[in-house]
Amino acid sequence: MFVDFMRDKARQMPTVANPLAVESLRIWHCSYKTLDSITTFQNLRTLVIATFPDLSLEPVGTLAKLAHLETLSLKVLPSWDASRKKTIVNSLEPLAQMPNLKHLSLCSVVPVDRSLTPLERCGSLVTALILGYPREETDRFFAASGMRKAHNPPLRLNDTVLQATAG
């Protein structure tokens, strides 16, 4: 099942009746204060988050226990792209703990130290799209890791779609 939360103005992420049935989740420019509750979606294969609200990646890092998560996308507001604004997080270390992550898109979600080094320990990572980092660091990262620069695969949309949108 695909769940789509789009521009939801609620401060808390809605609950889903059967979170174990959710394989694809998109949280697109919502006003949630935190994403702690994404840990209830234990069968996720794909997670797309635009406008990441937390100062750390801990809510995402807890997904390391998920055996099926293969694709992760973290983005900022589109208007931030032109102004080169970034979401600053404490560390990318939680991402390095994801055992089956194959595709990663980090668009202006940057750790304080501006380093991609923790991602080099993601042994299953095949492709990455990295934006908002110093060019020297992205060049170093791709050379050291040997992974391909590429967009994530398209979001898999199953028959069932649950939506929460701004009202």
N, C-alpha and C positions, 0 to 999 in steps of 0.2 A: 504494500500500500504506500502511496505517496501522500504526504501531508504538506500543505502549503500555508504558511502563515505570512500574509502579505500586508505590510503597512498597518499592522494592528496597533492601535493606540493604547491598549491595556498595558499596565505596568508589570503584569505577571503573565508568563507564558501559559496559554490554556492547556488543560489536561486533555488527553486523548483516551477514548474508551478502551481501546486495545493497543497500547503502545508496542507490544511485541510483534504486531502485524506490520509495523511501519518499517519499510526498507529504505525509503528516500524521504528526506526532510529538508524543506527550504524555509528559512527564517529570513524574510526579505524586508529590511528597513522597518522593523517593528520597534516599539518603545519599551520593550521589556528591560527591567533594571538589571537582570542577570539571566544567564542561560543554564543555571544549575540543573534545571529539570530535564535537560536533554539526556541525562543518564538513564532515564526511564525507557528510552528507545534502544533496547539492547540488541536488536537485529538490524540496525542501520547498516546500509552499504554505502550510502551517499548522504553527505551533510553539506548544505550550502548555507552560509550565514553572511548576510550583507548588513553592515552597521553592527559590528561586534560591540556589545555594551560593557563587558568586563575588563578590568585593568590587568587581569592575569588570564592565562589560558587554562587555568585549573578546571573550569567546567568542561572544556574540551578534553583536557588531559585525562579526566576520569573515564573517558571513552576508550582508553587504552585496553580496558578489559573486554571490549567488544570484538568478538572474533570475526565479524563480517565487514567492519568499516574499511572501505577501500579508497574512497574518494572524499576529500575534504576541501572546501573552498571558504576562505575568510576574506571578506572585502569591506571597504569603507564606502561612505556615501559617494555617488558619482560626482557630485559637485566638489568633493575633496580632491579628485584626480587632478583637475586643472590647477588648483591652488597648492597641490603637493602636500596637503595635510595628511597626517598619519594617525592611526590608533597605536599608541605606545603600550606594550605589554611588558610584564616583568621578564619573561623568558620564553624561548621556544621549546624548552626542555619537555613540557608535556607532550608535544607532538612527536618527539623522539621515542616516546614510550608506546606508540601505537604500532602493534606488531604486524598488521596486515595492510597498512596504508600504502597504496600504490600510486595515487595521484594527488598532488597537493597544489592548491592555488593560494598564494599569500599576496594579496593586493593591498599594500600600504598598511599592513598589520606588522609592526616592527618592534623587536625587543629594545630595551634601553641600550644595550651594548651594540646594537646594529649588526649582530653576528648571526650567520646561518649555520655555524659549526654544529649545534646540536642535531640538526637535520641530517648530518652526515652519518649518524648512527641509525637512521631509518633504513634497515637492510632491505625492506620490501619496496621502497619507493622507486618508481620507474620514471615518472615524469613530474615536472614542477614548473609552475609559472610564478615567478617571483618579481614583484614590482614594489618600488618605494625604498629600495636599499641602495647603498653606494655601488656603482658599477664594478669597482674593484672587488667588492665582497661577493657579488653575484658571479662574476667571472671566476673567482677563486673557488666558490662553492661548486659550480658546475664542473670545473676541472678536477677538483678533489673527489667529488661523488661519482662522476661518470654518468649521471642521469641526463635524460633528454629535457630540453626546454620545450614545453608543450602545454596547451590548454588542457583542462580536465575533460574527460569524456562527457557527452551530453547527459543531462539529468534524466534518470530513468523514471518515466511516468507510468505507473501501473493503472489498471482500470479504476481503482477507487481513489478518489481525491477528496480530502477533507481540507476546507479552507477557513481561515479566519482573516477577515480583511477589515480595513478601517470603515467605520459606518457612518 
